[in-house]
Amino acid sequence: MADIYYAAGDVGVILPQIVKELQKTTLHSQLKQAAQVIAAMPDTNISDLEFTVPERLTDTGWEQKLHNAVYRHLRHYKPMPHPDTPQEQMKESLAYIRRAQSTWEKRILKSLNSMCTELSIPLARKRPLSEQNELRSRWNELGTEEPDLGSFRPVYGPKDFLDMLTTIKHPNLDVNGPTLSPQWGLIYLPLKVKTLPQLQEEYKVLSPKQRQTGVDDTSDFPGELFDGERMKLGRRVIQANHTAVAQQYAKSGCPSGLRGQIWKRILGVAVDDAVSIVADEYPSFKLFIQEFVKTNHESSSLLIMCMFES
């Protein structure tokens, strides 16, 4: 699902959109079926349905599943920049980069075409019938052939790519004017980078003070205690069945024994009966395909050839 941008004042528009998206999922039908089962119970009072059904759905864990689904959809909604934001604070256009990219692609294409013209090698053409028949007869030998590539030259060299990079100039940059940093390199692209305190704040979860599963438990320092604490915390996260909590837990690493369960919570996937049946039947299906290929080798090869030619 692609990211969707919304205006700052249109937060209320997101909820109906998420409701429409959830109505297309299997969770909606499962939630509706669970509500019908609760409503049909003998001890359920019809006059209290609007209170009894949500309460029992919460007790049976359906409310948490709904929260996780809404959270996963909310991650694709991002606020648009404020319309009154000054232009200098907006992301700058990269039209000059795209022009340089287009020029470089044309140069590569021209070099490739000239090399193919010199060697009389067409870039794309349909094989004639004689070559198709010859290819079918030598189908099993194609993987062992080693064609001579000595006549092919590189499409471009490292110096060509460096020369192209040095020609890119920012349209708003005056290299002759006063600058706070000396122009030591060949590439003059002023890129706004974060300061060291900003980087420390953004990547504070990677600080040596924050212990990581897979790093601290395999070092020389005894990590049995740390590993046990992470396993204990991971089981609590799995039991909570909360997508946001599982995602935060995974930032510090997952123990190998809990990795599958943690990622199932993050991605919101579940192994149902249909998936289990397919997994059980896969080995027998694989053997069936192998036997079919052995007994119908010629027709299988023709089928593969048709797939490549089409």
KEPA-408646 format. One line per field, with one value per residue (C-alpha): x, y, z. Coordinates in nm, 4 decimals. Each point is the difference from the previous one (the first is absolute). Example, Ala and Ser with C-alpha at 12.3 -4.5 7.8 and 13.67 -1.06 7.14 Angstrom:
BEGIN
x: 1.2300  0.1370
y: -0.4500  0.3440
z: 0.7800  -0.0660
END
This chain:
BEGIN
x: 0.0000  0.1417  0.0357  -0.2974  0.0448  -0.2745  -0.0409  0.0485  -0.3674  -0.1359  0.0752  -0.3676  0.0058  0.2508  -0.2326  -0.2722  0.2715  0.1542  -0.3466  -0.0528  0.3365  -0.0646  -0.3353  0.1866  0.2132  -0.0699  0.0188  -0.3311  -0.1812  0.1593  -0.0906  -0.3556  -0.0307  0.1342  -0.2514  -0.2836  0.1105  0.0032  -0.3424  -0.1433  0.1144  -0.2823  0.1287  0.0126  -0.2758  -0.1310  -0.0502  0.3697  0.1537  0.1758  0.1846  0.0319  0.1417  0.2877  0.0829  0.0245  0.1919  0.2518  0.0245  0.0581  0.2787  -0.1815  0.0339  0.3784  0.0004  -0.2040  0.2436  0.2909  -0.1713  -0.0768  0.3600  0.1388  -0.2248  0.0838  0.3693  -0.0790  -0.1661  0.2428  -0.0828  0.0691  0.2227  -0.1786  -0.0984  0.1527  0.3420  0.2694  0.1407  0.3548  -0.1180  -0.1582  0.1867  0.1911  -0.0711  0.2460  -0.0644  0.3724  0.0713  -0.2632  0.1491  0.3430  -0.1519  -0.1691  0.3252  0.1915  -0.2595  0.0143  0.3783  -0.0167  -0.2550  0.2121  0.3090  -0.1959  -0.1483  0.3366  0.1627  -0.2820  0.0236  0.3747  -0.0500  -0.3129  -0.1994  -0.3683  -0.1261  -0.3472  -0.1464  -0.2241  0.1859  -0.0646  -0.1470  0.3359  0.1635  -0.2968  0.0333  0.3743  -0.0541  -0.2475  0.2440  0.2766  -0.2221  0.1853  0.3420  -0.0670  0.1036  0.3437  0.0953  0.2406  -0.0224  0.3014  -0.0555  0.3405  -0.1416  -0.2409  0.1366  -0.1377  -0.2860  0.1631  0.3047  0.0408  0.1580  -0.3025  -0.2323  0.2206  0.0089  -0.3784  -0.0264  0.2408  -0.2115  -0.3077  -0.0341  -0.2725  -0.1811  -0.0151  0.3642  0.2612  0.3368  0.1804  -0.1857  0.0784  -0.0451  0.0509  0.1562  0.2906  -0.0725  0.2425  -0.1744  -0.0908  -0.3747  -0.1786  -0.3401  -0.0901  -0.2025  -0.1695  0.1081  -0.0923  0.2329  0.1606  -0.2507  -0.2875  0.1431  0.0476  -0.3623  -0.1302  0.2074  -0.0040  -0.1393  0.3359  0.1978  0.2430  -0.1991  -0.2997  0.0757  -0.0924  -0.1039  0.2485  0.2847  0.0269  -0.1042  0.2759  0.2862  0.2656  -0.2149  -0.2251  -0.3419  -0.2048  -0.1820  -0.0687  -0.1150  -0.2364  -0.1494  -0.0561  -0.1670  -0.2250  -0.0926  -0.0542  -0.2489  -0.1932  -0.0042  -0.1292  -0.2667  -0.1099  -0.0443  0.0611  0.1486  0.1554  0.1564  0.1400  0.1460  0.1685  0.1317  0.1507  0.2081  0.2324  0.0170  -0.2073  0.1207  0.0092  -0.2584  -0.2558  0.0800  -0.2822  -0.2658  0.1178  -0.0077  -0.3437  -0.1199  0.1758  -0.1308  -0.3398  0.0141  -0.1375  0.0381  -0.3543  -0.1254  0.0306  0.3685  0.0631  -0.1596  0.2120  0.3156  -0.0833  -0.0772  0.3029  0.2480  -0.2381  -0.0781  0.3741  0.0511  -0.2903  0.1584  0.3364  -0.1569  -0.1945  0.3166  0.1849  -0.2733  -0.0841  0.3448  -0.0551  -0.3346  0.1342  0.2960  -0.2318  -0.2177  0.3012  0.1128  -0.3425  0.0082  0.3359  -0.0951  -0.3244
y: 0.0000  0.3382  0.2910  0.2404  0.3647  0.2002  0.3615  0.0938  0.0904  -0.3129  -0.2503  -0.0929  -0.1068  -0.2773  -0.2035  -0.0630  -0.0905  -0.2536  -0.1437  -0.0554  -0.1705  -0.2251  -0.1041  -0.1611  -0.2193  -0.3401  0.1562  0.1779  -0.3235  -0.1807  0.2829  0.0052  -0.3765  0.0163  0.2735  -0.2124  -0.2982  0.2145  0.1454  -0.3512  -0.1232  -0.0917  0.2229  0.3093  0.2512  0.1639  0.3334  0.0115  -0.1066  0.3328  -0.0443  -0.3780  -0.0682  0.2555  -0.1117  -0.3677  0.0810  0.1799  -0.2956  -0.2446  0.2090  0.1309  0.3616  -0.0340  -0.1523  0.2971  0.2430  -0.1713  0.0203  0.3706  0.0642  -0.1710  0.2107  0.3223  -0.0430  0.0706  0.3362  0.2891  0.3678  0.2432  0.3037  0.3105  0.2257  0.3025  -0.1663  0.2218  -0.1260  -0.0160  -0.2563  -0.2237  -0.2778  0.1449  -0.1145  -0.2474  0.0928  0.0537  -0.3503  -0.1465  0.1886  -0.1415  -0.3475  0.0301  0.1165  -0.2910  -0.2557  0.1353  -0.0277  -0.3618  -0.0879  0.1594  -0.1941  -0.3251  0.0524  0.0839  -0.3110  -0.2242  0.1582  -0.0672  -0.3649  -0.0467  -0.1150  0.1008  0.1066  -0.1520  -0.2133  -0.3029  -0.3233  -0.1580  -0.3488  -0.1615  0.1484  -0.1024  -0.3613  0.0064  0.1462  -0.2758  -0.2684  0.1427  0.1004  -0.2103  0.1208  0.3739  0.0244  -0.1509  0.2312  0.2859  0.2630  0.2145  0.3437  0.1397  0.2082  0.1823  0.3181  0.1741  0.2349  0.2662  0.0334  0.1320  0.3206  0.0642  -0.0300  0.2284  0.2593  -0.0060  0.0546  0.2919  0.1771  0.0066  0.3415  0.1232  0.2897  0.2003  -0.0558  0.2698  -0.1711  0.3324  0.1705  -0.0096  -0.3386  -0.1371  -0.3264  -0.0353  -0.1660  -0.2899  -0.2556  -0.0233  -0.0359  0.3200  -0.1128  0.1698  -0.2551  0.0920  -0.2538  -0.0307  0.1081  -0.2473  0.0666  -0.0444  -0.3309  -0.1144  0.0794  -0.1737  -0.3154  -0.0131  -0.3547  -0.1038  0.1538  -0.2333  0.0738  -0.1772  -0.3721  -0.1901  -0.3613  -0.1731  0.2299  0.0138  -0.3604  -0.1293  0.2171  -0.0882  0.1521  -0.2629  0.0537  -0.2787  0.2422  0.2467  -0.2777  -0.1334  0.3448  0.0502  -0.3408  0.0767  0.3404  -0.1495  -0.2547  0.2828  0.1909  -0.3070  -0.0531  0.3655  -0.0395  0.3715  0.1068  0.3261  -0.1649  -0.2849  0.2494  0.1919  -0.3246  -0.1081  0.3195  -0.1475  -0.3417  -0.3159  -0.3256  -0.2710  -0.2088  0.2830  0.1632  -0.1662  0.0826  0.3616  0.0598  -0.1567  0.2674  0.2773  -0.1024  -0.1131  -0.3406  -0.3263  -0.3619  -0.1200  -0.3446  0.0675  0.0932  -0.3062  -0.2269  0.1526  -0.0407  -0.3640  -0.0771  0.1818  -0.2959  -0.2356  0.2705  0.0528  -0.3748  -0.0013  0.2833  -0.1777  -0.3223  0.1903  0.1710  -0.3339  -0.1791  0.2947  0.1452  0.1041  0.1694  0.1712  0.1391  0.1281  0.1613  0.1772  0.1117  0.1463  0.1858  0.1601  0.0803  0.1658
z: 0.0000  -0.1049  0.2396  0.0099  0.0945  0.1680  0.1057  0.3636  0.0433  -0.1707  0.2744  0.0202  -0.3660  0.0764  0.2218  -0.2632  -0.2495  0.2394  0.0704  -0.3732  -0.0307  0.3007  -0.1429  -0.2899  0.2278  0.1515  0.3452  -0.0642  -0.0807  0.2938  0.2366  -0.1313  0.0421  0.3557  0.0843  -0.1393  0.2099  0.3135  -0.0819  -0.0468  0.3419  0.2388  0.2793  -0.2232  0.0596  -0.3159  0.1730  0.1017  -0.3317  -0.0574  0.3306  0.0236  -0.3468  0.0161  0.3555  -0.0966  -0.3179  0.2181  0.2386  -0.2878  -0.1553  -0.3077  0.1064  0.0106  -0.3492  -0.1221  0.1642  -0.1727  -0.3394  0.0458  0.1082  -0.3102  -0.2225  0.1833  -0.0805  -0.3668  0.0756  0.0295  0.0576  -0.2809  0.0689  0.1150  -0.2929  0.1733  0.0304  -0.1559  -0.3276  0.1388  0.2536  -0.2630  -0.1743  -0.2924  -0.3541  -0.1499  -0.3626  -0.0651  0.1309  -0.2329  -0.2953  0.0814  0.0317  -0.3381  -0.1623  0.1525  -0.1138  -0.3566  0.0098  0.1191  -0.2674  -0.2722  0.1129  0.0121  -0.3465  -0.1544  0.1499  -0.1255  -0.3453  -0.0177  0.1034  -0.2151  0.3018  0.0143  0.3389  -0.0441  -0.2763  -0.0388  -0.0639  -0.3395  -0.0131  -0.0803  0.3105  0.2132  -0.1146  0.0609  0.3445  0.0860  -0.1098  0.2206  0.2932  0.2594  -0.1209  0.0236  0.3632  -0.0683  -0.2854  0.0704  -0.2739  -0.0770  0.1504  -0.0933  -0.2847  0.2324  0.1534  0.3112  -0.0690  0.2174  0.2205  0.3547  -0.1302  -0.2239  0.2971  0.2104  -0.2780  -0.0150  0.3773  -0.0070  -0.2619  0.2253  0.1570  0.2301  -0.1700  0.3250  0.0964  -0.0594  0.0285  -0.0433  0.2832  0.3712  0.1596  0.3470  -0.1183  -0.2439  -0.3347  0.0406  -0.2215  -0.3642  0.0539  0.1015  0.1229  0.3282  0.1884  0.3242  0.2589  0.3644  0.2733  0.2380  0.2838  -0.2462  -0.1211  0.3581  0.0748  -0.3134  0.0484  0.3762  -0.0131  -0.1518  0.2842  0.1790  0.3141  -0.1570  -0.0063  -0.3158  -0.0422  -0.2292  0.1076  0.3760  0.0523  -0.2323  0.1226  0.2549  0.2699  0.1599  -0.1539  0.1561  0.2282  -0.2809  -0.2324  0.2638  0.0587  -0.3731  -0.0306  0.2953  -0.1410  -0.3462  0.1330  0.1660  -0.3313  -0.1836  0.2623  -0.0268  -0.3788  -0.0548  -0.3343  0.1208  0.3049  -0.2114  -0.2458  0.2796  0.1509  -0.3336  -0.0215  0.2623  -0.1671  0.0307  0.1542  -0.2650  0.1837  -0.0005  -0.3332  -0.1942  0.2591  0.0340  -0.3755  -0.0251  0.2441  -0.1913  -0.3428  0.1243  -0.1672  0.1291  -0.1066  -0.0588  -0.0973  -0.3745  0.0315  0.2149  -0.2611  -0.2776  0.2088  0.0691  -0.3637  -0.1448  0.0173  -0.1825  -0.2575  -0.0580  -0.0582  -0.2454  -0.2021  -0.0042  -0.1260  -0.2646  -0.1262  -0.0163  -0.1932  -0.2266  -0.0561  -0.3608  0.0568  0.3127  -0.1941  -0.2718  0.2652  0.1514  -0.3465  -0.0737  0.3301  -0.0866  -0.3599  0.1021
END
